[in-house]
Amino acid sequence: MDPVTHGLAGAVLAHAGFRQRYGYQATLGLAGGALLPDIDVLWSPAKSVVALELHRGITHSLVGAVGLALALGLVLRVLGPERRWALLSALSLLGILLGHLFLDLITSFGIQLYLPFSMARPALDLVFIIDPFLTLPLLVALIAGLIWRPRAALISRLGLGVVALYLGLMAFNQARAVTSMGRFLQAQGIAARRVEALPGPFNPLRWQGFAEDGDTYWRGDIHLWPGRITVAPISKGPENGLVARARQHKEVQTFLWFARFPVVAFWEDGDRSVVEYRDLRFFQPIRTRFPFVLRLVFSPSGEVEQVLFNP
């Protein structure tokens, strides 16, 4: 989720009653906690595939959340009259869990929630990475609460309630999209191993469907209203000696760990050979470039000459 939504979520949580009871330190703890996990961008190199492991890694885990909350609680102790470290840390932890980890978990990017015990990357696939239908209720609640301060707690709780209802609607729509995609494929005689639905941008009724069938993905454009589905096959890509060699490369293994619908392309470029990986999960017509691309360039002798991430 984008930083604006994280910050708004923390601020609205604070105005829902915590600020009124514990003062501005509660706002700093909840809003600061809602932003703090993205501190990992400082050590996540943007042009390296290593960033796929480091971003939304330990700072987005349950263990990391506790550590960050305890550290933020110490800082907050010196910033105001409230001196109870346990209370300030608990407020910070609430901001981290609800204002950040949960909002990242409901996207398709996912987080490494269980580090350091597991590198699993759960993702609930309920909302697009930027969702105005989620952000605007938080913004309206915050502004209205600042204007009508005596009613700020009630207004903030109403705003959070609207967000909860919206997420419930998105969960319902996701289940409908998965069911629709599965029935469509079954009617076409396609026995899919798995069927998933990912949210599209700015339209709760339009979803991307993905299914896997042997060496083929089936990508669907699902319109819940008026109930239209279009499905197209996408090959997972060729298999040859250089593609097999690429899979042994550490950067490729990291990319394949991260990707949910990886496809590979192979082509010759003069006397060089190129193996390129993409994740269909991140294809969107509104984008001019395909994000999260890993490209390996092989020399004429078959050695890896270059490794390019998002070239």
C-alpha positions in Angstrom: 0.0 0.0 0.0 1.2 3.6 -0.6 2.7 5.6 2.2 -0.2 8.2 2.2 -2.7 5.4 3.0 -0.4 4.0 5.7 -0.1 7.4 7.4 -3.8 8.2 7.1 -4.7 4.8 8.7 -2.4 5.4 11.6 -3.7 9.0 12.1 -7.4 7.9 11.9 -6.7 5.1 14.4 -5.2 7.7 16.8 -8.2 10.0 16.5 -10.6 7.1 17.2 -10.0 7.6 20.9 -6.3 7.1 21.6 -5.3 10.7 21.1 -8.1 11.9 23.2 -6.9 9.7 26.1 -3.1 9.6 25.8 -2.4 12.9 23.9 -0.2 13.6 21.0 2.3 10.8 21.8 -0.5 8.4 20.9 -0.8 10.0 17.5 3.0 9.9 17.0 3.0 6.2 18.0 0.1 5.1 15.8 0.9 7.3 12.7 4.7 6.8 13.1 4.2 3.0 13.5 2.0 2.9 10.4 4.9 4.4 8.4 7.9 2.8 10.1 8.2 -0.6 8.5 9.0 0.9 5.1 12.3 2.0 6.6 13.6 -1.1 4.9 13.8 0.9 1.6 17.0 2.3 3.0 18.8 -1.0 2.6 16.8 -2.4 -0.4 18.8 -1.6 -3.6 16.2 -0.5 -6.2 18.2 -2.0 -9.2 19.0 -5.3 -7.6 16.8 -8.4 -7.3 18.0 -8.6 -3.7 15.4 -5.9 -3.0 12.6 -8.5 -3.5 13.9 -10.2 -0.4 14.8 -7.2 1.7 11.7 -5.0 1.0 8.7 -6.1 3.0 11.0 -8.5 4.8 12.0 -8.5 8.5 10.5 -5.1 9.2 7.1 -6.4 7.9 7.2 -9.5 10.0 5.5 -10.1 13.4 8.9 -10.4 15.1 10.1 -7.3 13.4 6.9 -5.4 14.3 7.5 -6.1 18.0 11.1 -4.9 17.7 10.2 -1.7 15.9 7.4 -1.0 18.4 9.7 -1.3 21.4 12.3 1.0 19.7 9.6 3.6 18.8 8.2 3.4 22.3 11.6 4.4 23.7 11.8 7.4 21.4 8.3 8.5 22.3 9.1 8.4 26.0 11.3 11.5 25.6 8.9 13.4 23.5 6.1 14.1 26.0 4.7 13.6 29.5 3.6 10.0 29.0 6.5 7.9 30.3 5.0 4.4 30.3 7.2 2.5 27.8 4.9 -0.5 27.6 1.9 1.7 26.8 3.7 3.7 24.1 5.2 0.5 22.6 1.7 -1.1 22.6 0.3 1.9 20.7 3.2 1.8 18.3 2.6 -1.9 17.7 -1.0 -1.3 17.0 -0.1 1.3 14.4 2.5 -1.1 12.8 0.1 -4.1 12.7 -3.1 -2.4 11.5 -1.7 0.7 9.8 1.0 -1.0 7.9 1.4 -4.8 7.9 -2.4 -5.5 7.4 -2.6 -2.9 4.6 0.4 -4.5 2.8 -1.0 -8.0 3.4 -4.2 -7.3 1.6 -2.4 -6.3 -1.6 -1.0 -8.8 -4.2 2.6 -7.9 -3.3 2.5 -9.7 0.0 4.8 -9.6 3.0 7.2 -12.0 4.7 5.0 -12.1 7.8 6.7 -15.0 9.5 10.4 -14.1 9.3 12.8 -15.3 10.6 11.0 -18.6 10.9 9.7 -18.8 7.4 10.2 -16.9 4.1 6.6 -17.5 3.1 5.1 -14.4 1.5 1.3 -14.4 2.2 -0.9 -12.0 0.2 -4.6 -11.7 0.5 -5.1 -10.1 -3.0 -8.0 -7.9 -1.9 -7.0 -4.5 -3.1 -4.7 -2.9 -5.7 -1.5 -1.3 -4.5 -3.2 2.1 -4.7 -6.9 2.1 -4.0 -8.8 5.4 -3.7 -11.9 3.6 -2.4 -9.8 2.7 0.7 -7.8 5.9 1.0 -10.6 8.5 0.5 -12.7 7.3 3.5 -9.6 7.6 5.7 -8.8 11.1 4.4 -12.4 12.3 4.8 -12.6 10.9 8.3 -9.3 12.6 9.3 -10.3 16.0 7.9 -13.8 15.9 9.3 -12.4 14.9 12.7 -10.0 17.9 12.7 -12.9 20.2 11.8 -15.3 18.8 14.4 -12.9 17.8 17.1 -15.6 17.0 19.8 -16.8 14.3 17.3 -13.4 13.2 16.1 -13.5 9.8 17.8 -17.0 8.9 16.4 -16.1 10.2 12.9 -12.8 8.2 12.9 -14.6 5.0 14.0 -17.2 5.5 11.2 -14.3 6.0 8.7 -12.7 2.8 9.9 -16.0 1.0 9.7 -16.5 2.1 6.0 -13.0 0.7 5.3 -13.9 -2.6 6.9 -17.1 -2.8 4.9 -15.2 -2.1 1.7 -12.7 -4.8 2.4 -15.5 -7.2 3.1 -17.0 -6.3 -0.2 -13.7 -6.9 -1.9 -13.3 -10.3 -0.3 -16.8 -11.2 -1.6 -15.9 -9.9 -5.1 -12.7 -11.9 -5.0 -14.6 -15.1 -4.2 -17.0 -14.4 -7.0 -14.1 -13.8 -9.5 -12.4 -17.0 -8.5 -15.6 -19.0 -8.9 -16.4 -17.3 -12.3 -13.0 -18.0 -13.6 -13.1 -21.7 -12.5 -16.5 -22.3 -14.0 -15.5 -20.7 -17.3 -12.3 -22.8 -17.6 -14.3 -26.0 -16.7 -16.8 -25.2 -19.4 -13.9 -25.0 -21.8 -12.6 -28.4 -20.7 -9.5 -26.9 -19.0 -8.5 -28.7 -15.8 -6.6 -26.0 -13.9 -4.3 -26.8 -11.0 -5.1 -23.6 -9.3 -7.3 -20.5 -9.9 -6.6 -17.1 -8.4 -8.1 -13.7 -8.8 -6.2 -10.4 -8.3 -7.7 -7.0 -8.0 -7.4 -4.5 -10.9 -6.8 -0.8 -10.5 -9.6 1.6 -9.6 -12.5 -0.8 -10.3 -13.8 -3.2 -7.6 -15.8 -5.1 -10.2 -12.9 -5.8 -12.5 -10.4 -8.6 -11.6 -7.5 -10.4 -13.2 -7.9 -14.2 -13.1 -5.0 -16.6 -13.3 -5.0 -20.4 -13.7 -2.2 -22.9 -14.2 -2.5 -25.9 -16.5 0.8 -27.7 -17.2 3.1 -25.5 -19.3 0.4 -22.8 -19.7 -1.1 -20.0 -17.7 -4.6 -18.9 -18.5 -5.1 -15.2 -17.9 -8.6 -13.9 -17.5 -10.1 -10.4 -17.6 -13.1 -10.7 -15.3 -15.9 -8.2 -15.2 -18.2 -9.1 -12.4 -20.7 -6.7 -13.8 -22.1 -7.3 -16.4 -20.6 -10.8 -15.9 -18.1 -11.0 -18.8 -14.9 -13.1 -18.9 -12.3 -13.2 -21.6 -9.5 -15.8 -21.2 -6.2 -16.1 -23.1 -3.4 -18.7 -22.8 0.1 -17.6 -22.0 3.0 -20.0 -22.3 5.3 -20.3 -19.4 8.2 -20.1 -21.9 10.7 -22.2 -23.7 13.1 -24.8 -22.2 16.7 -25.1 -23.4 20.2 -25.4 -22.0 20.6 -21.7 -21.2 17.2 -21.4 -19.6 18.1 -24.5 -17.4 21.5 -22.9 -16.6 19.8 -19.6 -15.7 17.6 -21.3 -13.1 20.8 -22.3 -11.2 21.7 -18.6 -10.9 21.1 -17.1 -7.4 19.3 -14.1 -8.7 16.9 -16.2 -10.7 16.1 -18.4 -7.7 15.3 -15.3 -5.7 13.0 -14.1 -8.5 11.3 -17.4 -8.8 10.8 -17.5 -5.0 9.1 -14.1 -5.3 7.1 -14.6 -8.5 3.7 -16.3 -8.4 3.1 -16.5 -12.2 6.6 -16.5 -13.7 7.2 -16.6 -17.4 10.5 -16.8 -19.3 11.5 -15.5 -22.7 14.6 -16.4 -24.7 16.1 -14.7 -27.7 19.4 -14.2 -29.5 20.9 -10.7 -29.6 23.8 -10.8 -32.0 26.3 -13.3 -30.6 24.7 -13.0 -27.1 21.7 -14.9 -25.7 19.1 -13.4 -23.4 16.9 -15.1 -20.8 14.3 -12.9 -19.3 11.8 -13.5 -16.5 8.6 -11.7 -15.7 5.8 -12.2 -13.2 2.3 -11.9 -14.8 0.9 -10.9 -11.5 2.1 -7.3 -12.1 0.9 -6.8 -15.6 -1.5 -3.9 -15.9 -2.7 -2.2 -19.1 -2.3 1.2 -17.4 1.4 0.7 -17.1 3.8 1.6 -19.9 6.4 -0.8 -18.6 6.3 -4.2 -17.2 7.6 -4.1 -13.6 9.8 -6.7 -11.9 11.8 -7.9 -14.9 15.0 -10.0 -14.5 17.3 -10.3 -17.5 20.4 -12.5 -17.9 22.7 -11.9 -20.8 24.9 -14.9 -21.8 28.2 -14.6 -23.6 28.9 -16.7 -26.7 30.6 -19.2 -24.5 27.5 -19.6 -22.4 28.6 -17.8 -19.3 26.4 -15.2 -17.6 27.8 -11.8 -18.7 25.2 -9.5 -17.2 22.3 -9.7 -14.7 19.9 -6.8 -15.1 16.9 -6.1 -12.8 14.2 -3.8 -14.2 16.5 -2.9 -17.2 
